[in-house]
Structures are given as structure tokens and as C-alpha cells.
């Protein structure tokens, strides 16, 4: 007889399928028509300017801004929701309970997406591009923090901040780099540690470079009044992509940790039974 999979096992299977679909979708780098039109018009120094702007935004928020971001959502309530969802999932073990985590994390991400879209388009109409970066980074980190809380994870420690920076890079990378970063993320999820001792400044620089490369043409366009609304709209497009990858990886972290606990409990049960017999 074929053993029927439990709701938890089906949720794991669904996660792995969705991860593969995401990586396949973005495995090859594409150059949009609008990027090709803007390529000759973008100043050579803009890339470096964006690198520095993103790096300053990440450094400022990681050092002083986390507490401010936390004031914009109910952290304790989210932590309590996770405890309730986890208890219900383990007690009832139905599809509804195991999918509650992703439903709530996607809800939080969508709320931030609406704010990002409005701010990006609004500032684009005014021709404000580069100054929008600190707001974009702040809203993106707020979205990631909320997703993390929905899966019972923290984000204050340096190791968690490095994990978040790596998630952003993983969401925006392609090809071999995409695979390497995804493997590094999975290694951290499996072991709770990184394979190297990279400094935070380097992690910030790598993530900033990745973001500036992807948003280069759109931030240039956003700096032009009125038509900049088109460039500003891409803030939400990229946030949606990052949120999707982040949600998948925090869900993986939660489910894989649960599987580890299950295996450990089974091993302890078998050991106890062996002792009794």
C-alpha cells in the first residue's frame, strides 16, 4: 500500500516545488526594452552613486533604524500569532493550519507592497529618484522583518542581518551566482551557521551593488519629473520579487527545523522503547 502523505509532508513538497519554480524563472538575466532605451543616457557615475546610497541606507537602518521600523507594526502580536499558529499546526496537523504561516506572511508583504508602490510612483512624479532609496530600503526591511516574525525568526543579531542581506541578493541574482547564493542560504538554514566569516561591511557592499545594478535604469528614470512615475513603479516590482523569495526561505527554515525536531523526537522515542525492552 502507498502511504498517504501528511499535510506537513505535502507542505514541504509544495515549498520545494515553488522554490524550483522561482529559481527557474529568474535563472537567466533579461534586458527589458526600457533598459535598452535608457542604456546610452545613464551617466557613468550613477552606478557608483547608487552603490553608495544603498550602502549608507543599509548601514544607517541596521545601526539605528530597526527600533524605528518596529514601531510601525505590532511585533508582540505577530510573535503571539506565530505561537498560536504553531500550536494549532502541531495539534491539528491539517492543511489549513500548515498554510496559515504563508497566508499571514504574504498578507504582511502585500501591505508593504502597496505602500512602496504609492511612495515610488509619488516620488517619481516629483522627479525624486536617489533620495527615495532610504525609503525603499526601509520598507523592504520592514517587509522582511514582518515575514521573519510570521515564521518565528528574529532579525536583530548580526548573523540574522547577514542572512537578510543574502536573501535580497539571492532574490535578484541569476545563473551561477544565483545557485551559489541559494546554496549558501540553504547551508545556513540547515546548519545555523555560514561557511565563511565575512564582515558585515562586505555583505552590505555586495547587496548594495546587487540592488543598484538591478535598479540602475529605473532610478535614473525616476529622477525625471512626471515620467519618473514609471521608474518609481519598479520599486514595487522588485520588492514583490524579493518578498517572494524571502517568504520561501523563511518558510523553508521553519519547516526544515520542524522536520529536524520530528526526527529527533522519533529517535528519542525509539531509544526509550529499546531501553524498556
CORJO-V236173 format. One record per pair of residues at least 4 apart in sequence whose ideal C-beta (glycine too) atoms are under 7 Angstrom apart, sorted by the first residue. I is the first residue (numbers start at 1). J is the second residue. D is the distance in whole Angstrom. If there is no record, write none. Layout:
I & J & D
I & J & D
This chain:
5 & 9 & 4
5 & 10 & 5
6 & 93 & 7
7 & 11 & 6
7 & 93 & 6
7 & 94 & 5
7 & 95 & 5
7 & 98 & 5
8 & 12 & 7
8 & 93 & 6
8 & 98 & 6
9 & 13 & 6
10 & 14 & 6
11 & 15 & 6
11 & 98 & 4
11 & 99 & 7
11 & 255 & 6
12 & 16 & 7
12 & 255 & 5
13 & 17 & 7
14 & 18 & 6
15 & 19 & 6
15 & 248 & 7
15 & 251 & 6
15 & 252 & 6
15 & 255 & 6
16 & 20 & 7
17 & 21 & 6
18 & 22 & 6
18 & 248 & 6
19 & 23 & 6
19 & 248 & 5
20 & 24 & 6
21 & 25 & 6
22 & 26 & 7
22 & 244 & 6
22 & 245 & 6
22 & 248 & 6
23 & 27 & 6
23 & 178 & 6
23 & 182 & 6
26 & 174 & 6
26 & 178 & 7
27 & 174 & 6
27 & 175 & 6
27 & 178 & 6
28 & 174 & 6
28 & 175 & 7
29 & 174 & 4
29 & 175 & 7
31 & 35 & 5
31 & 36 & 6
33 & 37 & 6
34 & 38 & 6
34 & 217 & 7
35 & 39 & 6
35 & 217 & 5
38 & 42 & 6
38 & 217 & 4
38 & 220 & 6
38 & 221 & 6
42 & 46 & 5
42 & 216 & 6
42 & 217 & 6
42 & 220 & 5
45 & 49 & 6
46 & 50 & 6
46 & 216 & 6
46 & 220 & 6
47 & 51 & 6
47 & 212 & 6
47 & 216 & 6
48 & 52 & 7
49 & 53 & 6
49 & 130 & 7
50 & 54 & 6
50 & 212 & 3
50 & 215 & 7
50 & 216 & 6
50 & 219 & 6
51 & 55 & 6
51 & 208 & 5
51 & 209 & 5
51 & 212 & 5
52 & 56 & 6
53 & 57 & 6
53 & 130 & 6
53 & 133 & 5
54 & 58 & 6
54 & 133 & 6
54 & 137 & 7
54 & 208 & 4
54 & 211 & 5
54 & 212 & 6
55 & 59 & 6
55 & 204 & 5
55 & 205 & 6
55 & 208 & 4
56 & 60 & 6
57 & 61 & 6
57 & 133 & 5
57 & 134 & 5
57 & 137 & 4
58 & 62 & 6
58 & 137 & 6
58 & 204 & 5
58 & 207 & 7
58 & 208 & 6
59 & 63 & 6
59 & 204 & 6
60 & 64 & 6
60 & 65 & 6
61 & 65 & 3
61 & 66 & 7
61 & 137 & 6
61 & 138 & 6
61 & 141 & 6
62 & 66 & 7
62 & 161 & 6
65 & 69 & 6
65 & 138 & 7
66 & 70 & 6
66 & 156 & 7
69 & 138 & 6
69 & 141 & 6
69 & 142 & 5
69 & 145 & 6
70 & 75 & 5
72 & 142 & 6
73 & 146 & 6
74 & 78 & 6
75 & 79 & 6
75 & 149 & 6
76 & 80 & 6
77 & 81 & 6
78 & 82 & 7
78 & 146 & 7
78 & 149 & 4
78 & 150 & 6
79 & 83 & 7
79 & 149 & 6
80 & 84 & 6
81 & 85 & 6
81 & 104 & 7
82 & 86 & 6
82 & 149 & 7
82 & 150 & 6
82 & 151 & 7
82 & 152 & 5
83 & 87 & 6
84 & 88 & 6
85 & 89 & 6
85 & 100 & 5
85 & 101 & 6
86 & 90 & 6
86 & 152 & 7
87 & 91 & 6
88 & 92 & 6
88 & 97 & 5
89 & 93 & 7
89 & 97 & 4
89 & 98 & 5
92 & 97 & 5
93 & 97 & 7
95 & 99 & 6
96 & 100 & 7
99 & 103 & 6
100 & 104 & 6
101 & 105 & 6
101 & 150 & 6
101 & 151 & 6
101 & 251 & 7
101 & 254 & 7
102 & 106 & 6
102 & 247 & 7
102 & 251 & 6
103 & 107 & 7
104 & 108 & 7
104 & 150 & 5
105 & 109 & 6
105 & 147 & 5
105 & 150 & 4
105 & 151 & 7
105 & 247 & 5
106 & 110 & 6
106 & 247 & 6
107 & 111 & 7
108 & 112 & 7
108 & 143 & 7
108 & 146 & 4
108 & 147 & 6
108 & 150 & 6
109 & 113 & 6
109 & 143 & 5
109 & 147 & 6
109 & 243 & 4
109 & 247 & 6
110 & 114 & 7
111 & 115 & 7
112 & 116 & 6
112 & 139 & 6
112 & 142 & 6
112 & 143 & 4
113 & 117 & 6
113 & 236 & 6
113 & 239 & 6
113 & 240 & 6
113 & 243 & 7
114 & 118 & 6
115 & 119 & 6
115 & 139 & 6
116 & 120 & 6
116 & 136 & 7
116 & 139 & 5
116 & 235 & 5
116 & 236 & 5
116 & 239 & 5
117 & 121 & 6
117 & 233 & 7
117 & 236 & 4
118 & 122 & 6
119 & 123 & 6
119 & 135 & 6
120 & 124 & 6
120 & 132 & 7
120 & 232 & 3
120 & 233 & 6
120 & 235 & 3
120 & 236 & 6
121 & 125 & 7
121 & 229 & 5
121 & 232 & 5
121 & 233 & 5
123 & 128 & 4
123 & 132 & 5
123 & 222 & 7
123 & 232 & 6
124 & 222 & 5
124 & 228 & 4
124 & 229 & 4
124 & 230 & 7
124 & 231 & 5
124 & 232 & 3
125 & 225 & 7
125 & 226 & 6
125 & 228 & 6
125 & 229 & 5
126 & 225 & 6
127 & 223 & 6
127 & 224 & 6
127 & 225 & 4
127 & 228 & 5
128 & 132 & 6
129 & 219 & 5
129 & 220 & 7
129 & 222 & 4
129 & 223 & 3
129 & 228 & 6
129 & 231 & 7
130 & 219 & 6
130 & 223 & 7
132 & 136 & 6
132 & 222 & 7
133 & 137 & 6
134 & 138 & 6
135 & 139 & 6
136 & 140 & 6
136 & 235 & 5
137 & 141 & 6
138 & 142 & 6
139 & 143 & 6
140 & 144 & 6
140 & 239 & 6
140 & 242 & 6
141 & 145 & 6
142 & 146 & 6
143 & 147 & 7
143 & 239 & 7
143 & 243 & 6
144 & 148 & 6
144 & 164 & 5
144 & 246 & 5
145 & 149 & 7
145 & 155 & 5
146 & 150 & 7
147 & 151 & 7
147 & 246 & 5
147 & 247 & 5
147 & 250 & 6
148 & 153 & 4
148 & 155 & 5
148 & 250 & 6
151 & 250 & 4
151 & 251 & 6
151 & 253 & 7
151 & 254 & 4
152 & 254 & 6
153 & 250 & 6
153 & 253 & 7
154 & 160 & 6
155 & 160 & 5
155 & 161 & 7
155 & 164 & 6
156 & 160 & 7
158 & 162 & 6
158 & 200 & 6
159 & 163 & 7
160 & 164 & 7
161 & 165 & 7
161 & 200 & 7
162 & 166 & 6
162 & 194 & 7
162 & 200 & 6
162 & 203 & 5
163 & 167 & 6
163 & 188 & 6
164 & 168 & 7
165 & 169 & 7
165 & 203 & 5
165 & 204 & 6
165 & 207 & 4
166 & 170 & 6
166 & 181 & 6
166 & 184 & 6
166 & 185 & 6
167 & 171 & 6
167 & 185 & 7
167 & 245 & 6
167 & 246 & 5
167 & 249 & 6
168 & 172 & 7
168 & 207 & 5
168 & 211 & 7
168 & 242 & 6
169 & 173 & 6
169 & 181 & 5
169 & 206 & 6
169 & 207 & 5
169 & 210 & 5
170 & 178 & 7
170 & 181 & 4
170 & 182 & 6
170 & 185 & 6
170 & 245 & 6
171 & 241 & 6
171 & 242 & 4
171 & 245 & 4
171 & 246 & 7
172 & 210 & 5
172 & 211 & 7
172 & 214 & 5
173 & 177 & 5
173 & 178 & 4
173 & 181 & 5
173 & 210 & 7
174 & 178 & 5
176 & 180 & 6
177 & 181 & 6
178 & 182 & 6
179 & 183 & 6
180 & 184 & 6
181 & 185 & 6
182 & 186 & 6
183 & 187 & 6
184 & 188 & 7
184 & 195 & 7
185 & 189 & 6
185 & 249 & 6
186 & 190 & 6
187 & 191 & 6
187 & 195 & 6
188 & 192 & 7
188 & 193 & 7
188 & 194 & 6
189 & 252 & 6
189 & 253 & 5
189 & 256 & 6
190 & 256 & 7
198 & 202 & 5
198 & 203 & 6
200 & 204 & 6
201 & 205 & 6
202 & 206 & 6
203 & 207 & 6
204 & 208 & 6
205 & 209 & 6
206 & 210 & 6
207 & 211 & 6
208 & 212 & 6
209 & 213 & 6
210 & 214 & 7
211 & 215 & 6
212 & 216 & 6
214 & 238 & 6
215 & 219 & 5
215 & 234 & 7
215 & 238 & 7
216 & 220 & 7
217 & 221 & 6
218 & 222 & 6
218 & 231 & 4
218 & 234 & 4
219 & 223 & 7
219 & 231 & 6
221 & 227 & 7
221 & 228 & 6
221 & 230 & 6
221 & 231 & 3
222 & 228 & 4
222 & 231 & 3
222 & 232 & 5
223 & 228 & 6
224 & 228 & 5
228 & 232 & 6
229 & 233 & 6
233 & 237 & 7
234 & 238 & 6
235 & 239 & 6
236 & 240 & 6
237 & 241 & 7
238 & 242 & 6
239 & 243 & 6
240 & 244 & 6
241 & 245 & 7
242 & 246 & 6
243 & 247 & 6
244 & 248 & 7
245 & 249 & 6
246 & 250 & 6
247 & 251 & 6
248 & 252 & 6
249 & 253 & 6
250 & 254 & 6
251 & 255 & 6
252 & 256 & 6
253 & 257 & 6
254 & 258 & 6
255 & 259 & 6
256 & 260 & 7
257 & 261 & 7
258 & 262 & 6
259 & 263 & 6
260 & 264 & 6
261 & 265 & 6
262 & 266 & 6
263 & 267 & 6
264 & 268 & 6
265 & 269 & 6
266 & 270 & 6
267 & 271 & 6
268 & 272 & 6
269 & 273 & 6
270 & 274 & 6
271 & 275 & 7
272 & 276 & 6
273 & 277 & 6
